Amino acid sequence: MKTFEESGWQFQFADHWEVIPYDRHRYYRYLSGHGLKGIDFLAWNRREDRLLLLEVKNFAPQDWEGPSPNMTRVLANPEAYAERMIEKFRDSLRLFEIIHRYRARQWGPRNYWHFRDHWIPPRWRTHLPLSIWERAYRLSQGSGAAICLCLWIQLADEVARSEAQHFRKTLEHTLQQGLAKDGFTFLLASPQHPLTDIQIRLAH
């Protein structure tokens, strides 16, 4: 079991997941100064050979008094918030190619990929490891069906149920419409609508 904390919540991934905190990784930090945004977690499901890009947003009270000061603005315009999330997901996907090109200039990774892809029989190739960055790049060059983009979001308890439902519905529709053009699957999750195969609980 692999455990990570983000925004006051604990995310536990089973052993068949390979996970890195995307926006804390050194590759992302090298590039973030160029205006590119990154999601919170990059996770590869070995069993299904699927990639999960997970962004976590918590508008419930944390270090401040009361709900997040941004929540009122976000609730008032879910379409604009969705567009910002779409940009973040697209930037994160673009980084796969940028990192691939960077690593392709390095002697070690370049020769390993050439050896793996051209000299190893296909039936043995799957047993040789790839870094999660190279795997993410290769999956992103396919149809998009092997990649799921997920926004996990928590609103403050003070938000009226009808307002929360309208916000989530509008947010999900806008994100699905925007990301479907690229062929990717989008999933909106929350404490009330958990992710399968990933345990999420309040951090101590």
C-alpha positions as CSV (number, residue, x, y, z in Angstrom):
1,M,0.0,0.0,0.0
2,K,1.3,3.4,-1.0
3,T,0.1,6.4,1.0
4,F,0.2,10.1,0.2
5,E,-1.3,13.2,1.7
6,E,-2.8,16.1,-0.2
7,S,-5.0,19.0,1.0
8,G,-5.9,17.4,4.3
9,W,-6.8,14.0,2.8
10,Q,-4.9,10.7,2.7
11,F,-4.8,8.7,-0.5
12,Q,-3.9,5.0,-0.3
13,F,-3.0,3.2,-3.5
14,A,-2.8,-0.6,-3.7
15,D,0.5,-2.2,-4.6
16,H,-0.4,-2.6,-8.3
17,W,-0.3,1.2,-8.6
18,E,2.9,3.1,-9.3
19,V,2.5,6.7,-8.1
20,I,4.4,9.9,-8.0
21,P,3.4,13.3,-6.6
22,Y,3.5,15.0,-10.0
23,D,3.8,18.7,-9.0
24,R,6.5,17.9,-6.4
25,H,8.7,15.9,-8.8
26,R,12.0,17.5,-9.9
27,Y,11.1,17.3,-13.6
28,Y,7.9,19.3,-13.1
29,R,9.8,21.8,-10.9
30,Y,12.3,22.4,-13.6
31,L,9.5,23.3,-16.0
32,S,6.9,25.0,-13.9
33,G,8.7,28.3,-14.2
34,H,7.7,28.4,-17.9
35,G,4.0,28.8,-17.0
36,L,3.0,25.1,-17.2
37,K,0.6,23.8,-14.6
38,G,0.7,20.3,-13.1
39,I,-1.7,18.0,-11.4
40,D,-1.2,16.5,-7.9
41,F,-0.6,12.8,-8.7
42,L,0.4,10.7,-11.7
43,A,-0.5,7.0,-11.2
44,W,-0.1,3.9,-13.4
45,N,-2.3,0.9,-12.8
46,R,-0.1,-2.1,-13.7
47,R,-3.0,-4.5,-13.9
48,E,-4.9,-2.6,-16.5
49,D,-2.0,-0.6,-18.1
50,R,-4.0,2.6,-17.5
51,L,-2.8,6.0,-16.4
52,L,-4.6,8.2,-13.9
53,L,-3.9,12.0,-13.7
54,L,-5.4,13.1,-10.3
55,E,-6.0,16.6,-9.2
56,V,-7.2,17.2,-5.6
57,K,-9.1,20.3,-4.5
58,N,-10.4,20.9,-1.0
59,F,-12.5,23.9,-0.3
60,A,-13.4,22.8,3.3
61,P,-11.9,24.6,6.3
62,Q,-8.2,23.8,6.7
63,D,-5.6,26.4,7.9
64,W,-8.0,29.3,7.6
65,E,-11.1,30.2,9.5
66,G,-14.1,28.9,7.6
67,P,-14.3,27.7,4.0
68,S,-11.6,28.5,1.4
69,P,-11.7,32.2,0.4
70,N,-11.7,31.0,-3.2
71,M,-14.8,28.9,-2.9
72,T,-17.4,31.7,-3.4
73,R,-15.7,32.8,-6.6
74,V,-15.5,29.2,-7.9
75,L,-19.1,28.4,-7.1
76,A,-20.3,31.6,-8.9
77,N,-18.6,30.5,-12.1
78,P,-18.1,26.8,-12.5
79,E,-17.5,27.0,-16.2
80,A,-14.5,29.3,-15.7
81,Y,-13.1,27.0,-13.0
82,A,-13.6,24.0,-15.3
83,E,-11.6,25.8,-18.1
84,R,-8.7,26.3,-15.6
85,M,-8.8,22.6,-14.8
86,I,-8.8,21.7,-18.5
87,E,-5.7,23.9,-19.0
88,K,-4.0,22.2,-16.0
89,F,-4.7,18.7,-17.4
90,R,-3.6,19.6,-20.9
91,D,-0.4,21.2,-19.5
92,S,0.3,18.0,-17.5
93,L,-0.1,15.9,-20.7
94,R,2.1,18.2,-22.7
95,L,4.8,17.8,-20.1
96,F,5.1,14.1,-20.9
97,E,6.4,14.9,-24.4
98,I,8.7,17.6,-23.1
99,I,10.2,15.3,-20.4
100,H,10.5,12.5,-23.0
101,R,12.5,14.7,-25.3
102,Y,14.7,15.8,-22.4
103,R,15.4,12.2,-21.4
104,A,16.0,11.2,-25.0
105,R,19.0,13.4,-25.0
106,Q,20.5,11.5,-22.1
107,W,22.8,8.7,-23.0
108,G,21.5,6.1,-20.5
109,P,17.7,6.3,-21.2
110,R,18.2,6.8,-25.0
111,N,20.2,3.6,-25.3
112,Y,18.0,1.6,-22.9
113,W,14.9,2.4,-24.9
114,H,16.6,1.6,-28.2
115,F,17.8,-1.8,-26.8
116,R,14.4,-2.6,-25.3
117,D,12.4,-1.6,-28.4
118,H,14.6,-3.0,-31.1
119,W,16.5,-5.9,-29.8
120,I,14.3,-7.6,-27.2
121,P,11.5,-9.9,-28.5
122,P,8.0,-8.5,-27.9
123,R,7.0,-11.4,-25.7
124,W,9.9,-10.5,-23.3
125,R,9.6,-6.8,-23.7
126,T,6.8,-6.3,-21.2
127,H,9.0,-7.7,-18.4
128,L,11.6,-5.0,-18.8
129,P,10.8,-1.8,-16.8
130,L,10.0,1.6,-18.1
131,S,10.0,4.7,-16.0
132,I,6.6,6.0,-15.2
133,W,7.4,9.1,-17.3
134,E,8.3,7.1,-20.4
135,R,5.2,4.9,-19.9
136,A,3.0,8.0,-19.5
137,Y,4.5,9.5,-22.7
138,R,3.8,6.3,-24.7
139,L,0.3,5.9,-23.4
140,S,-0.4,9.6,-24.2
141,Q,0.6,9.0,-27.8
142,G,-2.2,6.4,-28.3
143,S,-6.0,6.9,-28.6
144,G,-6.4,8.4,-25.1
145,A,-8.6,5.5,-23.9
146,A,-5.8,4.3,-21.6
147,I,-5.7,7.7,-19.7
148,C,-8.2,8.9,-17.1
149,L,-8.2,12.5,-16.0
150,C,-9.8,12.9,-12.5
151,L,-10.7,15.9,-10.4
152,W,-11.4,15.0,-6.8
153,I,-13.1,17.9,-5.1
154,Q,-14.5,18.6,-1.7
155,L,-16.8,21.6,-0.9
156,A,-17.4,23.0,2.5
157,D,-20.4,21.7,4.5
158,E,-21.9,25.2,4.5
159,V,-22.7,25.0,0.7
160,A,-26.4,24.3,0.2
161,R,-27.1,20.9,-1.3
162,S,-28.9,22.3,-4.3
163,E,-26.0,24.7,-5.0
164,A,-23.4,21.9,-4.6
165,Q,-25.4,19.7,-7.0
166,H,-25.6,22.5,-9.6
167,F,-21.9,23.2,-9.3
168,R,-20.8,19.6,-9.7
169,K,-23.2,19.0,-12.6
170,T,-22.0,22.1,-14.5
171,L,-18.3,21.4,-13.6
172,E,-18.5,17.8,-14.8
173,H,-20.3,18.6,-18.0
174,T,-17.9,21.4,-18.9
175,L,-14.8,19.2,-18.2
176,Q,-16.2,16.2,-20.0
177,Q,-17.0,18.3,-23.1
178,G,-13.6,20.0,-23.1
179,L,-11.5,16.9,-22.6
180,A,-13.6,14.5,-24.8
181,K,-12.3,16.4,-27.8
182,D,-8.9,14.9,-27.0
183,G,-10.3,11.4,-26.5
184,F,-9.6,11.2,-22.8
185,T,-11.9,9.9,-20.1
186,F,-12.8,12.4,-17.3
187,L,-14.0,11.5,-13.9
188,L,-15.3,13.8,-11.2
189,A,-14.9,12.4,-7.7
190,S,-15.6,13.5,-4.1
191,P,-16.0,12.1,-0.6
192,Q,-19.6,11.3,-1.6
193,H,-18.5,9.8,-4.9
194,P,-15.2,7.9,-4.1
195,L,-12.8,6.4,-6.6
196,T,-12.7,2.7,-7.0
197,D,-9.5,0.9,-6.1
198,I,-8.2,3.9,-4.1
199,Q,-8.9,4.4,-0.4
200,I,-9.3,8.1,0.6
201,R,-9.7,9.2,4.2
202,L,-9.1,12.3,6.3
203,A,-5.5,12.8,7.2
204,H,-4.7,12.6,11.0
